[in-house]
């Protein structure tokens, strides 16, 4: 009799696990059923702002594999609009509710992949009774927002609440659609994923494209007219709004896991080992935005919800389910984004994270150009490096700049992953040609500056 694998969640991690397991075990050996409460499988949530703006013309371009493909090519029984409401580990069953047809089903399992992702933080004031307030966590969320923006009369004034990646990217998308946009952030800077000095560069660029940024301001409620949002009430006064987008971050979706007795880590995500197994729960695996993982620099458990990690973790779980062997080695927090033409990248630890982890460090900022200064289109970029004071080991890096800036963070991420020192980095053999880089690439210039700072901190002569 074939074993049965139940997958809870049909996006990146869940379907990566299901696909990898199927590649190694056929239906006669392993039956796979995947439950997804939404209308789509395996889509790019990161692409939502670009569909909202119109840069990506069609919604379905964000879907990597649809349910029909999984059924036909992978023999996976995908059940859309089915929400798993309970997991019974003792009986080895899940309970799922049919959200469209009604009714409830119970399905047994031998193996279970928990891949529910994350849920957006939604404050009490953003209740369903006022129309025009949207999160953008799922493709269904994005469809609802797009319909609101396309309706007549079309909204003219938008307020984005929260200045993280989603908030910044959605502010840009709405500006590109021609709306007047105000971004409200409770902290004293947008883009808290980078240090304040680098975030200031991002804020300047946002203001430069017409985004009104209100930092140090908290939203306390909404005003409405005929059931539609008309203003956002803040500690700095009301802000007129025809549409409100929430970008307040996410938390791991662990409600089912907690109810089933699965272990929750200090970050709020499900605890897993390197093979993505849930400790103390034989046959149960977890992957994606619902789990916590190891930060390779700080050594601490963290929750870093990114599609890159979700796909890799799902792949690891699926290989192991299929009888192979794979591990997930942890994360260093590499991420990139943009505000119109300004590019932002980061990896490793910020200054406050390095302090909290107990490191003594130096940090430097170096300004350079993306190309040879004489070559047409040369523009500035700022590279910030954080290095351990005693060893010179790279702990973190941030980049803010124009064309060809953000992807340079990958060079720094590889150096950090392999525990290189900034001194070693000064000799990296990087590509050079005037259209692509100066003779001394911005990464190398920053590394040289970090070496000089370390020598000064250690009482030695600079290089």
C-alpha positions as CSV (number, residue, x, y, z in Angstrom):
1,X,0.0,0.0,0.0
2,X,1.3,3.4,-1.0
3,X,2.3,5.9,1.7
4,X,0.4,9.2,1.8
5,X,2.0,12.6,2.0
6,X,-0.2,15.6,3.0
7,X,1.1,19.0,2.2
8,X,-0.5,22.0,4.1
9,X,0.1,25.0,1.9
10,X,0.5,25.2,-1.9
11,X,3.0,27.9,-2.4
12,X,6.8,27.9,-2.7
13,X,7.9,25.6,0.2
14,X,5.0,23.2,0.1
15,X,5.0,22.5,-3.7
16,X,8.8,22.4,-3.8
17,X,8.7,19.6,-1.2
18,X,5.9,17.8,-3.0
19,X,7.7,18.1,-6.4
20,X,11.0,16.8,-5.0
21,X,9.4,13.9,-3.3
22,X,7.5,13.0,-6.4
23,X,10.7,13.0,-8.5
24,X,12.1,10.3,-6.2
25,X,9.0,8.3,-5.5
26,X,6.2,7.4,-7.9
27,X,2.5,7.2,-7.1
28,X,2.6,3.5,-6.5
29,X,5.0,4.2,-3.6
30,X,3.8,7.7,-2.5
31,X,0.4,9.4,-2.9
32,X,0.6,13.2,-2.5
33,X,-2.3,15.5,-1.6
34,X,-1.7,19.3,-1.3
35,X,-4.2,21.6,0.4
36,X,-4.2,25.3,-0.5
37,X,-6.8,27.8,0.8
38,X,-6.2,30.3,-2.0
39,X,-6.9,30.2,-5.7
40,X,-3.3,29.7,-6.9
41,X,-0.2,27.5,-6.4
42,X,3.5,28.3,-6.6
43,X,3.3,32.1,-7.3
44,X,5.7,35.0,-6.8
45,X,4.4,37.1,-3.9
46,X,7.5,39.2,-4.4
47,X,6.2,40.2,-7.8
48,X,2.9,41.6,-6.5
49,X,4.0,45.2,-6.4
50,X,5.1,45.0,-10.1
51,X,1.8,43.7,-11.2
52,X,0.0,46.4,-9.2
53,X,2.1,49.1,-10.8
54,X,1.6,47.6,-14.3
55,X,5.2,46.8,-15.0
56,X,4.1,43.1,-15.1
57,X,1.0,43.2,-17.4
58,X,-0.8,40.0,-16.4
59,X,-1.5,38.4,-13.0
60,X,-0.9,34.9,-14.2
61,X,2.7,35.8,-15.2
62,X,3.4,35.6,-11.4
63,X,2.4,31.9,-11.3
64,X,5.3,29.5,-11.8
65,X,3.2,26.3,-11.9
66,X,-0.6,26.1,-11.8
67,X,-2.5,23.2,-10.2
68,X,-3.2,21.6,-13.6
69,X,0.5,21.3,-14.2
70,X,1.1,19.7,-10.8
71,X,-1.7,17.2,-11.4
72,X,-0.7,16.3,-14.9
73,X,3.1,16.3,-14.7
74,X,3.7,15.4,-11.1
75,X,0.6,13.4,-10.2
76,X,-0.1,15.6,-7.2
77,X,-3.7,15.9,-6.0
78,X,-3.9,19.7,-5.5
79,X,-7.1,20.9,-3.7
80,X,-7.5,24.6,-4.0
81,X,-9.8,26.6,-1.7
82,X,-9.4,23.9,1.0
83,X,-8.3,25.3,4.4
84,X,-6.8,22.8,6.8
85,X,-8.4,23.5,10.2
86,X,-6.8,20.8,12.4
87,X,-3.9,18.4,12.5
88,X,-4.4,15.2,14.6
89,X,-0.9,13.7,15.1
90,X,-2.2,10.8,17.2
91,X,-4.7,9.7,14.5
92,X,-2.4,10.8,11.7
93,X,-5.2,12.9,10.1
94,X,-5.8,16.4,8.9
95,X,-9.2,18.1,8.7
96,X,-9.9,20.5,5.9
97,X,-12.8,22.8,5.1
98,X,-14.0,23.3,1.5
99,X,-14.2,27.1,1.3
100,X,-16.3,27.2,-1.8
101,X,-18.4,24.1,-1.8
102,X,-18.9,23.8,2.0
103,X,-18.4,20.7,4.0
104,X,-15.4,19.1,5.6
105,X,-13.0,16.3,4.7
106,X,-10.6,14.2,6.7
107,X,-7.5,12.7,5.2
108,X,-5.0,10.4,6.7
109,X,-1.3,10.8,6.3
110,X,2.0,8.9,6.8
111,X,4.1,12.0,6.2
112,X,3.1,15.7,6.6
113,X,4.7,18.8,5.3
114,X,3.6,22.0,7.2
115,X,4.2,24.9,4.8
116,X,1.6,27.5,5.8
117,X,3.9,30.5,5.3
118,X,3.4,33.7,7.2
119,X,0.4,35.9,7.9
120,X,0.5,39.7,7.7
121,X,0.3,41.8,10.9
122,X,-3.0,43.5,10.8
123,X,-3.8,46.0,13.6
124,X,-7.2,46.1,15.3
125,X,-8.2,49.4,13.5
126,X,-7.9,47.7,10.1
127,X,-11.1,45.7,10.5
128,X,-13.2,44.4,7.6
129,X,-16.0,46.9,8.2
130,X,-14.2,49.7,6.3
131,X,-13.6,49.0,2.6
132,X,-10.5,50.1,0.9
133,X,-7.9,48.7,3.3
134,X,-5.6,46.0,1.9
135,X,-2.8,43.7,2.8
136,X,-0.7,42.3,0.0
137,X,0.5,38.9,1.3
138,X,-1.1,36.7,-1.3
139,X,-2.1,36.8,-4.9
140,X,-5.8,36.9,-3.8
141,X,-5.0,40.0,-1.7
142,X,-3.3,41.6,-4.7
143,X,-6.3,40.8,-6.9
144,X,-8.6,42.6,-4.5
145,X,-6.3,45.6,-4.4
146,X,-6.0,45.7,-8.1
147,X,-9.8,45.6,-8.6
148,X,-10.1,48.5,-6.1
149,X,-7.5,50.6,-8.0
150,X,-9.1,49.8,-11.4
151,X,-12.6,50.7,-10.2
152,X,-14.4,53.9,-11.1
153,X,-14.0,56.5,-9.7
154,X,-10.4,55.4,-9.3
155,X,-8.6,56.3,-6.0
156,X,-6.4,59.4,-6.1
157,X,-4.8,59.4,-2.6
158,X,-3.0,56.4,-1.0
159,X,-1.6,55.9,2.4
160,X,0.9,53.1,2.9
161,X,1.3,52.0,6.6
162,X,4.7,50.5,7.3
163,X,8.1,51.3,5.7
164,X,9.6,47.8,5.2
165,X,10.2,46.1,1.9
166,X,6.5,45.7,1.1
167,X,5.6,49.2,2.2
168,X,8.4,50.8,0.1
169,X,7.7,48.7,-2.9
170,X,4.0,49.3,-2.7
171,X,4.6,53.1,-2.3
172,X,6.6,53.0,-5.5
173,X,3.9,50.9,-7.3
174,X,1.2,53.4,-6.4
175,X,3.3,56.4,-7.4
176,X,3.8,54.7,-10.8
177,X,0.0,54.4,-11.1
178,X,-0.3,58.1,-10.6
179,X,-1.6,58.3,-7.1
180,X,-0.6,60.7,-4.4
181,X,1.2,58.6,-1.8
182,X,2.0,59.1,1.9
183,X,4.0,56.5,3.7
184,X,3.6,56.3,7.5
185,X,6.2,54.6,9.6
186,X,6.2,54.4,13.4
187,X,10.0,54.1,13.6
188,X,12.3,57.0,12.9
189,X,13.3,55.6,9.5
190,X,11.9,53.6,6.6
191,X,13.8,50.5,5.6
192,X,14.7,49.3,9.1
193,X,16.5,46.4,7.5
194,X,19.5,48.7,6.9
195,X,21.3,51.0,9.3
196,X,19.9,54.6,9.8
197,X,22.7,56.3,7.8
198,X,21.9,54.1,4.8
199,X,18.1,54.3,5.3
200,X,18.5,58.1,5.1
201,X,19.7,57.7,1.5
202,X,16.6,55.6,0.7
203,X,14.3,58.2,2.3
204,X,15.8,61.0,0.2
205,X,15.2,59.0,-3.0
206,X,11.6,58.2,-2.0
207,X,10.9,61.9,-1.4
208,X,12.6,62.6,-4.7
209,X,9.9,60.6,-6.6
210,X,7.1,62.3,-4.7
211,X,6.4,60.0,-1.8
212,X,5.5,61.9,1.4
213,X,7.2,60.1,4.3
214,X,6.0,60.5,7.9
215,X,8.3,58.9,10.3
216,X,7.9,58.7,14.1
217,X,4.1,58.6,13.5
218,X,1.6,55.9,14.6
219,X,-1.7,55.1,13.0
220,X,-4.5,55.0,15.5
221,X,-7.6,54.5,13.4
222,X,-9.6,55.2,10.2
223,X,-12.3,57.6,9.1
224,X,-14.8,56.4,6.7
225,X,-17.6,57.7,4.5
226,X,-20.4,55.3,3.4
227,X,-18.3,52.4,4.5
228,X,-15.3,53.4,2.4
229,X,-12.0,54.7,3.9
230,X,-11.7,58.4,3.7
231,X,-8.7,59.2,6.0
232,X,-6.1,57.5,8.2
233,X,-6.0,58.9,11.7
234,X,-2.5,59.3,13.1
235,X,-0.7,60.8,16.1
236,X,0.3,63.6,13.7
237,X,-3.2,64.3,12.5
238,X,-5.5,62.8,9.8
239,X,-4.3,61.9,6.3
240,X,-6.8,61.8,3.5
241,X,-7.0,58.4,1.8
242,X,-9.0,56.6,-0.9
243,X,-7.0,53.4,-0.4
244,X,-4.8,52.1,2.4
245,X,-2.1,49.5,2.0
246,X,-0.7,47.7,5.0
247,X,3.0,46.9,5.0
248,X,3.5,46.1,8.7
249,X,5.5,42.9,8.3
250,X,4.5,39.3,8.9
251,X,4.6,36.6,11.5
252,X,4.9,32.8,11.1
253,X,1.6,31.2,10.5
254,X,1.8,28.6,13.3
255,X,-1.7,28.5,14.7
256,X,-2.3,24.9,13.5
257,X,1.1,23.8,14.6
258,X,0.7,25.1,18.1
259,X,-2.7,23.5,18.4
260,X,-1.2,20.2,17.3
261,X,1.6,20.5,19.9
262,X,4.5,21.1,17.5
263,X,7.5,23.0,19.0
264,X,7.7,26.8,18.5
265,X,11.1,28.5,18.6
266,X,12.1,31.8,20.2
267,X,11.6,33.6,16.9
268,X,8.0,32.5,16.7
269,X,8.6,30.0,13.9
270,X,8.4,26.2,14.1
271,X,11.6,24.6,15.2
272,X,13.1,22.2,12.7
273,X,16.4,20.5,12.3
274,X,18.8,20.9,9.3
275,X,16.8,18.3,7.3
276,X,13.6,20.3,7.9
277,X,12.2,17.6,10.3
278,X,10.1,18.8,13.3
279,X,11.7,17.5,16.5
280,X,9.6,15.2,18.5
281,X,7.0,14.7,15.7
282,X,8.0,11.7,13.6
283,X,7.0,12.0,10.0
284,X,6.3,15.8,10.3
285,X,8.3,18.3,8.3
286,X,8.1,22.1,8.0
287,X,9.5,24.6,5.6
288,X,9.2,28.2,4.4
289,X,8.0,31.3,6.1
290,X,6.5,29.4,9.0
291,X,9.8,28.1,10.4
292,X,12.8,29.5,12.2
293,X,16.3,28.9,11.0
294,X,19.9,29.5,12.0
295,X,21.6,32.8,11.3
296,X,25.1,31.8,10.2
297,X,26.8,35.0,11.5
298,X,25.1,35.6,14.8
299,X,24.5,31.9,15.5
300,X,21.0,32.7,16.7
301,X,17.6,31.3,15.6
302,X,15.8,33.8,13.4
303,X,12.7,34.2,11.3
304,X,13.6,35.5,7.8
305,X,10.6,35.2,5.5
306,X,11.9,35.1,1.9
307,X,10.9,33.1,-1.1
308,X,14.5,32.1,-1.8
309,X,14.7,30.3,1.6
310,X,11.2,28.8,1.2
311,X,12.1,27.2,-2.1
312,X,15.4,25.8,-0.8
313,X,13.9,24.5,2.5
314,X,11.0,22.9,0.6
315,X,13.5,21.2,-1.8
316,X,15.5,19.9,1.2
317,X,12.4,18.5,2.8
318,X,11.3,16.9,-0.4
319,X,14.7,15.2,-1.1
320,X,14.6,13.7,2.4
321,X,11.0,12.6,2.0
322,X,12.0,11.0,-1.3
323,X,14.7,8.9,0.4
324,X,17.7,11.2,-0.3
325,X,19.8,13.3,2.0
326,X,19.9,17.1,2.1
327,X,20.3,19.8,4.7
328,X,19.6,23.5,5.0
329,X,22.6,25.3,6.3
330,X,21.0,28.5,7.5
331,X,20.7,32.1,6.3
332,X,22.6,35.3,6.3
333,X,19.7,37.6,5.5
334,X,20.6,38.7,2.0
335,X,18.0,40.8,0.3
336,X,17.6,43.5,-2.4
337,X,14.9,45.9,-3.4
338,X,14.5,49.2,-5.2
339,X,12.8,52.5,-5.1
340,X,12.3,53.5,-8.7
341,X,15.9,53.7,-10.0
342,X,17.5,53.5,-6.5
343,X,18.7,50.0,-5.6
344,X,19.2,48.7,-2.0
345,X,21.0,45.6,-0.9
346,X,21.9,44.1,2.4
347,X,23.4,40.9,3.9
348,X,24.6,39.7,7.3
349,X,24.2,41.8,10.5
350,X,23.3,45.5,10.9
351,X,25.2,47.5,13.5
352,X,22.6,46.9,16.2
353,X,22.4,43.2,15.5
354,X,26.2,42.9,15.7
355,X,26.1,44.7,19.0
356,X,23.3,42.4,20.3
357,X,25.3,39.4,19.2
358,X,28.3,40.4,21.3
359,X,30.6,41.5,18.5
360,X,33.1,44.3,18.7
361,X,33.4,45.8,15.2
362,X,34.2,48.7,13.0
363,X,32.0,50.0,10.3
364,X,32.8,52.1,7.3
365,X,31.0,53.7,4.4
366,X,32.7,54.2,1.0
367,X,31.3,56.1,-2.0
368,X,32.2,55.2,-5.5
369,X,30.7,54.9,-8.9
370,X,29.1,51.9,-10.7
371,X,31.3,52.4,-13.8
372,X,34.5,54.1,-14.7
373,X,34.0,57.8,-13.9
374,X,34.6,58.9,-17.6
375,X,32.1,56.3,-19.0
376,X,28.6,57.6,-19.8
377,X,26.0,56.7,-17.2
378,X,28.4,56.5,-14.2
379,X,26.5,57.1,-11.0
380,X,27.3,56.9,-7.3
381,X,26.8,54.1,-4.9
382,X,27.5,53.8,-1.2
383,X,28.8,50.6,0.3
384,X,28.8,50.0,4.0
385,X,30.8,47.2,5.6
386,X,30.8,45.9,9.2
387,X,33.8,43.9,10.3
388,X,34.8,42.1,13.5
389,X,37.5,44.2,15.2
390,X,39.7,41.4,16.4
391,X,39.7,39.2,13.3
392,X,38.6,41.5,10.4
393,X,35.9,39.0,9.5
394,X,33.1,40.5,7.5
395,X,29.9,40.6,9.6
396,X,27.5,42.5,7.4
397,X,27.2,44.7,4.3
398,X,24.8,47.2,2.8
399,X,24.6,49.0,-0.5
400,X,22.5,51.9,-1.7
401,X,23.0,53.3,-5.2
402,X,21.9,53.5,-8.7
403,X,22.4,51.2,-11.7
404,X,24.3,48.0,-11.0
405,X,24.4,48.6,-7.3
406,X,22.1,46.0,-5.6
407,X,23.4,42.8,-7.2
408,X,26.9,43.7,-6.0
409,X,25.6,42.6,-2.6
410,X,25.9,39.0,-3.9
411,X,29.7,39.3,-4.0
412,X,29.6,40.4,-0.4
413,X,27.2,37.7,0.6
414,X,29.5,35.0,-0.8
415,X,32.4,36.6,1.1
416,X,30.4,36.7,4.3
417,X,29.1,33.1,3.8
418,X,32.7,31.9,3.5
419,X,33.8,33.9,6.6
420,X,36.3,36.0,4.6
421,X,38.1,38.9,6.2
422,X,38.0,42.3,4.7
423,X,41.8,42.1,4.2
424,X,41.3,38.9,2.1
425,X,38.5,40.7,0.2
426,X,40.8,43.5,-1.0
427,X,42.5,40.9,-3.3
428,X,39.2,39.5,-4.9
429,X,39.6,39.0,-8.6
430,X,36.5,40.9,-9.8
431,X,35.6,41.7,-13.3
432,X,36.6,45.1,-14.7
433,X,35.7,47.0,-17.9
434,X,34.7,50.7,-18.0
435,X,31.0,50.0,-18.8
436,X,30.7,47.8,-15.7
437,X,33.1,48.9,-13.0
438,X,36.0,51.2,-12.1
439,X,39.4,49.7,-11.9
440,X,38.8,49.4,-8.1
441,X,35.3,48.0,-7.8
442,X,33.1,49.7,-5.1
443,X,33.3,46.4,-3.1
444,X,37.1,46.5,-3.1
445,X,37.2,50.2,-2.2
446,X,35.0,49.5,0.8
447,X,37.1,46.5,1.8
448,X,40.3,48.7,1.7
449,X,38.6,51.4,3.8
450,X,37.5,48.7,6.3
451,X,41.1,47.4,6.6
452,X,42.3,50.9,7.3
453,X,39.7,51.4,10.0
454,X,40.7,48.1,11.6
455,X,44.3,49.1,11.6
456,X,43.4,52.4,13.2
457,X,41.3,50.6,15.8
458,X,44.1,48.3,16.6
459,X,46.7,51.1,16.8
460,X,48.5,50.1,13.6
461,X,49.4,52.1,10.6
462,X,46.9,52.2,7.7
463,X,47.7,50.3,4.5
